[in-house]
Amino acid sequence: MKKLTPLLLLAALLMGFTARAMASRVITDQIGRQVTIPDKVDRVVVLQHQTLNLLVQLNATNKIVGILSNWKQELGDNYARLVPELNKIPVLGDLTHVDAEKLVTLRPQVVFVTNYAPREMIDSISALGIPVVAISLRDDVPGERDKLNPTQSDEGKAYDRGLREGITLIADIVNKQQQGKALIKAAFAGRKLVTERLSNLPPAQRVRAYMANPGLITYGSGKYTGLMMEHAGALNVAAATVKGYKQVSMEQIIAWNPHVIFVQNRYPQVVKEIENDPKWQTIDAVRHHRIWLMPEYAKAWGYPMPEAVGLGELWMAKKLYPQRFADINMQKRVNSWYLRFYRHPYQGTE
């Protein structure tokens, strides 16, 4: 962060003094920090795309006064159609840095950052008298909470609890508690349906799947994306040898020989690259034309999103085991979700 000019430093100090003079409460963020915030929060800066997406679904977009600069890249080019007002909100940083002078001028009451934001960044913002809340959407043990690729004894519990806790925390901060409860309920209702339908699926019949990202990067263990495939009844071929989000070799992918390949909605070019690259042509998924671009609502990130849990896992399970989900109308379910939480009809397919 750049040093503030004397005028902006004075403004920051006055802002911090004003914030402390208001009625306040203490919350604990997802890396275990106790943070004092105002009772009523109406101005937030968001430097993490997952939290930005959650605030939109909580119908708190009108409280956002600043966002990360690469939000379109992270959320997909089509996201702006759901929330066109985001195009008018100032951008001032990303996951690991922020423009301090611009931050002060926006007068936020809370700044949301990712759990692995540099501690120097968090401390610098806090020194301006602006509360900083770190969001991980994971329930990790001390020592792992601020890591990009944590060590977890039970990934499923860590992400399930973390998503519930994260949504509840964000909703509480922006005074949208009822919306938070509704979002959690909808997400895990979808999970319950998938779990029930696949309860008697033998391990030997699970489809071998690979998640393709640009540059031969994939998700292994310790990331929600791998759990998403597991919940949908797939076997993530990278889980046993890859931790986190890492690049692998073409030789390794060929050795894994996945039956299906999933590609996130934000990377449509990867599908064409795989289809046209001779090195991929011996792989079972490519030979049988099972390279599937995931729909917008199946956000296969390293961190869970409620629509990925409530809709994306169901979409994936239906693709993998169509006979078990023949009665499920994804278009109808998705449109209902989008109207309820995005206040906008779903315009994609599936």
N, C-alpha and C positions, 0 to 999 in steps of 0.2 A: 504493500500500500504506500502511496505517495504521502509525503508530509503535507499537512493542511496549512493553508495560508492563515495568518493571524485572525482575519475576519471570520473565516469558516471555523477555526478552532474555537473562537468565542461563541459562535452559533452552536457548535456541538456541545460545549459546556453548559450553555443556557438550556439546550434541549434536554440534556441529562438531568439538570436541576429540576426542570419542569416535570419530567417523567417521575422523578423520585418524590415530588410533592403531591402527585396524584395518588388516589387510592390504588393500592397494589396488592399482588398476591405472589406466592412463590411456587414455581413449578419445577419439576425435574425433567430434563431433556433425555434423549435416548442414549447419550454417552455418560449419563450419571451426574451431570452438572446441575446444581440448583441455580435457578435464574429468577430474578424478580421482574415481573411484567405488570403493566397496568391492568386493572380490573376489566376495563373495556378497551379492546384493541380494534382499531379501525384503519390502521396504516401499517402494512407489512411489506418488506422487501424479501423476495424469494430467490435464493441462489442455488436451488436444487430442483430439477425438473419433476421428480416424483412428487415433491410437496406442492409444486405448482399445479400439477394435475389433480391432486387431492383437493386443493383449495377451490378449484373450478367445480369439482363434483359436489363439494359442500356448499355451493352457491355463495362463495365468499370472494368472487372475482373483484367485486367493487372495493374490497379492502386492500388490494394489491397496488402498490405505488411504484414498484421497481422489480425487474426480473433479470434473470441471467441472459446473456447475449445470444447464446446458441440454443434457445428454447425450441426453435423450429426444427433444428437438426435432431434434437433429442426426442421431441414429441411427434415429429412427422410433419411433412409439408401441409397435410390436410387439417391439422389441428386448428389452424387459424380460422377455418370456416365455422368451427364450433364456438370459438370465443374470439370474434374479430376485434374486440376491444383490447386484446393483448398487443395488437400491432401499434397501439398508441401509448403503451406504457414504457417509460424509460428503461433502457438496459444499462447495466453498470458492472458487470463482472461475470464470473462463472463459478464452477465448483471449488476452485482453489484461490481465487483472488477477487478483489472488489476495488472500485474506484472510490476512495474515501471521500473526496470532495463532492462527488455527485451524490454519494450516500447521505451525507449531512444535509444537502439541500432538499432531499426528499422527506426529511423529518419522520422516519419510520419509528414506530413504537416497538417493533420486533423485527429482527432479521433471521430468516430461516436459512440454515446451511446444511450441507451434507455431513454425515458423521466423520468422514475422513478429511474434512477441511483442515488446512494447516492450523495448528494451535496458535501460531503467530497472527494469523488472520482473525481468528476468533477473539484473541486477546486485544488486538488493535481496535476492532469494532466495539468491544465492551468498554475499552478505555475512553471511548467517545460518549459514554453514557447510554449506549443503545443496547438493549438486551439481545443476546444471540441464542437461538435455540437450534440444537443439532438434531437432525432426524436420520435414523438409520433404517427404520421399518424392520428391525431385527431385535430380538431379546437376547443379547449376548452377555457373557460373564465379564466381570471387570478385567481389563487388560486386552480385550478383544473388541470392545465397543467402538473404537475409533479407527478400526482397520478396514481397508477395502476388501481384503480376502481373509476373513476371520477363521479361526479354528472352532468348530462347533461339535459338541457331542451328539446333538440331535437337531439336524437341520430343519426338519419339519416343524418341531415345536418352536424353534428360534424364530422362524419366519411367520408362523401363524400368530404367535403371541405378539411378535414385533409389529405386524400389520395392525392388529387390533389396538395395541398400545399407541402406535403412531397416529392412526386416524383419530383415536380418542383424544390424544394430546393436542393435535392440530385443531380439531374441532373445538376443544375447550378454550384454547388460546384465542380463537377468533369468534368465540361465543356462538358456535353452531352445533351445540351438543346433540340436539335431536337429529339433525342431518347426519352427524357422525354415526349415531346408532343405526340409522336406516341403511347407511352405506355398508357397515359391517355385516348387518343381517343379510342384505342382498348378496354380498360376496360369498359368505359361507353357506348360503342356501344352495348355490350352484355347486360348490365343492361337495356337499352332502349327496346331491343327486349322482354325481360322477362316481363317488366312492361306493355308493349302494349298487350301481349298475356293474361295477367292475370287481365287486367283492369276491367273486368266485373265479376270477381269471387266473389260470395257472401261470406261475413264473415262466415256464418254458414257452408259453404262447405270447409273451410280451414282445411287441415289435421293437426292433433295434433302431434307434433314432439318433440323429446328429443335428445340432443347431449350427447353421453356417452363418458367419458374419464376414465382413470384408477382411481381406488379408489373412485368411485361414485362422481367424480367431474364433474360439468357441467357448462355451460355458461348461465347466466340469462340476465338481462338488463344491459346496459352500456358496452356491448361488441359487436364487429362486428359480431361474430358468430350468435348471436340472430337476428341481422339485416339481415344476410345472409338468414336465414330461413324465415324471414318475407318477404324479397324481392322475394323469391322463392314461396311464397304463403302458407307457413306453419305457424302454430301457435306454437311458442316455449312455451311449457308447464311450463318452469321454469321462464319465464320472469316476471310474476306477483309477485313472492315471493323471487327470488334470484337476488342479485345485484353483477355483476361481475362474477368472476371465483371461484366457491366455491364447497365444498363437501356437499352433501345432504344425507338424509337417504333413505334406501331401502323402508321404509314405505311410504315416500313421493312420490317416483317414482311409487309405486304401486297405490297410490291414484291418481296420474296424469294419469296413464294408457294411455301412448302415443300410437298412431296408427302406427308410424314409429320411428325407432331409427337410428340416424346417428352416425358413428364412423369415426374419422379422419384417414387418410391414414397412419399416423405414429404410430397408435396404433392397428394394426391388431389383437393382442392377445385379445383385449377387446371383439371382436365379439364372439370368442370361449368361453370366460368366461361367457358371457351372455347366449349363447346357452346351455351351460352345467350346469349352476347354477340353482338349483330347485327354488330358491327364485324369479327368473325372469319369471317363466313359466306361471303365471296367466296374464301377461301383454299382451295386444292386439297385439302389434308389434311382440312379440316373438311367440305367438300362431299362427300368420299368416305369419311367416317367412319374416318379413319386417325389418330386421336389415341390414343396407346398409353401407358397407365400402366405404368411399368417395375416389374418384380417386386422384392421386397425385396433379392435378392442382386445386382441390377444397380445398385450404388451409384455413380450418375453424378455424382460430386463433382468439384471442381477438382483433387483429388489421387486417385491410383489406390488401389484396394483389391484384394487378391488375388482375391476372389470376383468382382469386376467384370471383371478381366482373364481369369480362368479360366472364368467362367460368364456374366457379363453381356454381354460382347462376342459370345459364342456365341448367347445369346438374341436379341440385337439383329439379328445376321446372319440368323438363322432367320426372324425377323419380316419382314425386308426381302427375303430371297431364299429363300422356303420350299422351292422345288424342290431347291435345292442342299443343303439340310439336312433333307430329308424323313425320313431314318433316325435323326435325333437325338432321343432321348427326354429332354427337358429335366427333367422331373419326377424321373426316375431319377437323372440326373447331379447335380441339386441336392440331392436327399435324401442321396446318398452323401457329398457335400461337407459338408453340415450335420452328419451323424452323425460324420464324421471330425474336423472342426475346431470345431464348436460343441457336439458331444456331445449333440445334440438333433435329432429329426427335423424336416424342413422341412414346414410346415403350410400353405403357400400354394399357389397354382396356377401352372402353367407352370414 
